[in-house]
């Protein structure tokens, strides 16, 4: 699990999404003023 600031998430959103899509990260937490406020994770698709 990686934690990034809101500024970094905004600046590097494409890179962060690529990390999740490739499996390099399973979850990314976005923090504002040191407090977690949002998160990104891989979606599990049922076939």
N, C-alpha and C positions, 0 to 999 in steps of 0.2 A: 504494500500500500504506500502510495506516494502522496505527500501533502504539499500543495502549492498555494501561494497567495492568490487572491482575486486578480491582482494586476498581472501576475505571471500566467494565470489561466487564460485571461483575455488575450495576452500577447502571444501565447504559444498554444492556442487551442488545437490547431491542426496537428502539431507534434504530439500533444497529449492524447488525442483521439487515435493517432497512429500507434502509440504505445499500447493502448488497450486492444486495438484491432489485431495487432500482431502477437499479443499475449505477453509482451514484455512487462506489462503491469496488469493486475486484475482489478484494481480500484484506485481512483484518484480522488482525494478529498480537497476541496477548495475552502480556504479559510479567509476570513476578513478580521483584521485586528487580532489574529492569533486564535480565533474561534472558528470551528468548522461550521460552514453554512450550506454546503452543497457537495455532491459527489458524482463521479462518473464511474460506470462499471460496464462490463460486457453484458450484452443481452443474450439470453438463451432462447433460441428459436426452436419451437417444436415442429417436427416435420410430419 
